[in-house]
Amino acid sequence: MAQPASEAKSSGPTLSRELGLWDGTMLVAGSMIGSGIFIVAADIVAQTGSAGWLLATWVITGALTVFAALSFGQLATRIPHTGGQYAYLRELYGPLFGFLYGWTYFVVINTGSAAAVAVGFARYLGVLVPWISPDKDLIAPIRLGEKYAITLNAQQFVAIASIVFLTWINSRGLKLGRLIQSTFTSAKALALVALIGVGLTIGYNADVVAANFHDLWTPRGPMPLKPGLGFLPELTASMGLIGLLVALGVAQVGSLFSADAWNSVTFTAGEVKDPRRTVRLALIWGTVVVTALYLLANLAYLVVLPLDGIRNAPDSRVATAVLQQIWGPAGATVMAVAIVVSTFGCNNGLLLSGARVYYAMALDGSFFRKVGTLNKARVPGVALWLQCVWACVLVLPRVVKADGSYDNLYNTLLNYVIFATLIFYVMTVAGLYKVRLQEQRKPVPGVQPVSLLLPTLYCIAATGILLVLLTYQTDTTWPGLILVLLGVPVFYLWGGKTAPAPQAES
């Protein structure tokens, strides 16, 4: 593989290689565990209708995540560059495809996720501190037409403050950022283990278990799935094999995004000790551990709450309903503390790793050149603060609902890019076929040949999910694709293959 500008020699400050295997694993696990695992089971049960298919959904998600992580691990040994997936796409398919990923990642995937996680942090902190309320306006809503508005309430203010604080922490140096990441990842992993332990022991209800696991695979009252294409039928999980496959495909939206951001460690390859080995192992350990925890957490839900209790959990907060069932009102407080810790640590990982993508893009000449510089702490400070500003901006716009209440705009944006994000994953994993072909022509001494079994399984399954989303979630797939394609004119307006910036890393 050719050496990109982001890996060229420079006389200026360079990234500091401080991240070891433990740090990398904590970054993977910490970026994956947010608030999704505590919430999305409600939607999955509504879509699949049974305990068996709830667990199967998470098994599929876990398998896909681990398969993709192993595939990325093979790429990491061959392209150990800062920017991770951006660098892989650029090397495999050319500058345009790398830019399209970086464009989408900056516009909404990472910054939108950071905004969403920050609001989740503030929402659950509001359980502990009542002043942090979405009903307490600091600036009166400013309407932008009939459908949109700009608002700033106490909840949004705290969300923005958390983004700014974490950005400041990470701008002070990698050592402090990795300390926050390791500490909070350990804490939230222990909280998740505690939830699992309490649910499987103290909360175990024999009657609930008998009801949930009777006819384990028979869907009970699954929601109808309406197609976006008029010639296709409305389906449910109980309507034969096709209906079940469609329901499982749609259900992957929640579970896959609860397990997403596992690729974060690849973005920091320039700061990892022995990246060819460490990135691969961190991907494997992080995804396997979190996959196991997620599966056990859903098993805990199923031994405490009946299916209808999971499906109809207030505000979809399934984990809170579990602890309330066990400990009463105190359970909601305990769960709020756990999710506050979880979301804070998750956002640290998103902000720490995301800035490295824009930094790598700038070094390659496809982003503002100033973003490709390091501060005195040898971290991409400009990239961190630019990311911070845009994430904070995404907290402010709201969608005006039919009843006059407000919903967050970034929720809509994130739905739009679900389809696009999966496309980028499939493209990256499929790039291993190109690597295999190149290495067959010119073997690399000391490097094991690329294995294509798991990448093939991943591409087949993920493509199937893409087809389901394209046909049964059409309203949120085409806009996502359009958002990605908007990056094409931006790329050429930027100058296409521009000269790399002079600032670089070693």
Buried (B, 14 or more C-beta within 10 A) or exposed (E): BEEBBBBBEBEEBBBBBBBBBEBBBBBBBBBBBBBBBBBBBBBBBBBBBBBBBBBBBBBBBBBBBBBBBBBBBBBBBBBBBBBBBBBBBBBBBEBBBBBBBBBBBBBBBBBBBBBBBBBBBBBBBBBEEEEBBBEEEEEEBEEEEEEBBBBBBBBBBBBBEBBBBBBEBBBBBBEBBBBBBBBBBBBBBEBBEEBBEBBBEEBBBEEBBEBBEEEBEEBBBBBEBEBBEEEBEEBBBBBEEEBBBBBBBBBBBBBBBBBBBBBBBBBBBBBBEEBBBBBBBBBBBBBBBBBEBBBBBBBBBBBBBBBEBBBBBEEBBBBBBBBBBBBEEEBBBBBBBBBBBBBBBBBBBBBBBBBBBBBBBBBBBBBBBEBBBBBEBBBBBBBBBBBBEBBBBBBBBBBBEEEEEBEBBBBBBBBBBBBBBBBBBBBBBBBBBEBBEBBEEEEEEEEEEBEBEBBBBBBEBBBBBBEBBBBBBBEBBBBBBEBBEBBEEEBEEBEEBBEBBBBBBE
